[in-house]
Amino acid sequence: MATQYSTTSTLGYLERLDLYNTEKPYASAIKPWNTPGASSSNLSIVNHDIKIHDMRRSKQGFSTDIQGFELGTFPATLTDDELRDQASLRTKYFPEAEEFLKMRYGAELVFIFDATVRNAARREHSSSAVLRSVQVMGASVDVHVDQTPASVYRRLQRQFPHEYQQLKHKRIQVINIWRTLVEPLRDRPLALCDWRSTSPQDFVACDLPAPGYNGEVFQVYHNPAHEWWFASDMCKKEVILIKMYDSDSEKPGSSIAMCAPHSSFKWKDAPGINSPRESMEIRAIIVS
């Protein structure tokens, strides 16, 4: 076993403002042009110094059921250019990813509803950027969870209106597959928070109004108990599975992880940056 390794960086958390006791956090993709003085967002993010541990040098195992995330191997058959192409993603990568998730989770249904290509050379962005079916963004720089329980079931009903009454009683998970398009990844890798180190009071629902769809995510308050992890020097054949929701976590007495807060971070003592971070992520509803 290699010597354990940790690094220190800053992560952006939602500021603990009295405002959020009376006004729900929001970040709108709809500009309030017709309302003088209105703002498209009321989010206030503050940075905290955080220790982040390397999964590769830890004695413990990682899984989406326990910590809310895991490192796995899933070589894509697509080229890097195809992974950046909307048509190729839908026709080639989505079917591969669906099969991968079915095998991993023993699922009866997998539905991919979103894909994002992130490029650190672009403008870094907050998770307040509204999700679309396929999009290109900068690296996310605040701690967040892509879904809330309420938004998961709204999406499930929207995508499966006729089957919803039957599906909602099954185990519902939302899992993201995150992969790097450059290797080894040293520029703005992904940091993930162990679900077991969180408290329910850390999570704050945030509205994401957009044309045609109103999303909702969790913003996260800082908690000194949070335990953060990353995978050093990720390569293209590797993926991180990140849980955004699990209905089994809400059963009485359950120890199943509900989700994993996450953010990109600056790896200050990385052994040389080879190229700007570029990553690809898909989001999937899993029914089992």
C-alpha angles and dihedrals in degrees: 000000000000120000112277113259133200134173133196125231141147124266126191116236131180109269116245098244128168084226091078091059089069104019124050114232112255142172115190129203087198109085112226093227094151096051114074112224094008120139128217090220140024095191119130114191124194127190124237129188108245135185111227121196127211113244091205092064098044126104092216124086123235130221139162089242094057112027096012095247142057141185116239145163120253113151110200118221090214125094120243090256091052090051087057093049120091096213094048092047092055099041100037114015100040093058091048092049093047091054091046092053093045090055094044096048103026087239127178092201134025121180121182109208104170144023130191132189112201124198120186090205087068123072111297110241144201121240084252087088104109118247118241131181094268121002144160119225145155123262116294110247105185132071111257148137116233096224142029123211090254093051091049093057093043089054092045090053092046094051097039107028095158097043097038098100090056097039097050091067093056128080106285121194133171111208128179122209108211123188138169122239092200128056136251092017110220103140112087100335121190121273119203130194121223107243091219091064094056132089127213088242090063093071125080122182113234125195120229107191113193137163107284097001139050111211130191129204136173119254112196134225119219116263120181089216092066113120115208131201140180138177113242121223097002115196130210097261092057128084137187116222110211122191117221098173142356123185090205089066089067095058115109111273094006120156093189115123115250098199146330121241110219146174140168116258141190110257096213098185097039112145094250129320109251099186140339115289116265121175142169126215134183128192121214139184110222122197121191 
